Amino acid sequence: AHIYDWRLSPNDWATAREFGWAELKRSIEELQEINGGRKVILAGISMGSTYINAFLHSMVTEEWKASNIAGFFSISGVFGGTPAAAQGIISGRLEGLEILFHKEDLLTLMRG
């Protein structure tokens, strides 16, 4: 498992001293070495999928990917947004937020 700060931007991930792409790259290389040179399969969950995708497209070369990565799969990745969120905003469905906020304030916020 690799920890990252989802609040940061890809530029921040690229330069972070802790929990950034350099650490992810080292972890992948170490994992591959521990497993006798077998390539690593990456899995991303939710925003982690976006993080891994950005890493693979910005931090490493095609040659590095070819020699270190066997595959990547995304579980509930948010590459194209979340259709349910758009439907909720359009319909006014509050998904339990009315417990924390006044319904009228939330509807005003959602509608702009």
Long-range contacts (C-beta under 8 A, 24 or more apart in sequence): 2-27, 4-48, 4-51, 6-47, 6-48, 6-51, 10-54, 10-58, 13-51, 13-54, 13-55, 14-58, 14-59, 21-55, 21-58, 21-59, 22-59, 24-55, 24-59, 25-55, 25-59, 25-60, 25-64, 28-68, 28-69, 29-68, 32-68, 38-70, 39-67, 39-68, 39-69, 39-70, 40-68, 40-69, 40-70, 41-69, 41-70, 41-71, 41-72, 41-73, 42-69, 42-71, 42-72, 42-73, 43-72, 43-73, 43-74, 43-75, 44-72, 44-73, 44-74, 44-75, 44-77, 45-74, 45-75, 45-76, 45-77, 46-75, 46-76, 46-77, 46-78, 47-78, 49-74, 49-75, 49-76, 49-77, 49-78, 49-79, 50-77, 50-78, 50-79, 53-77, 53-79
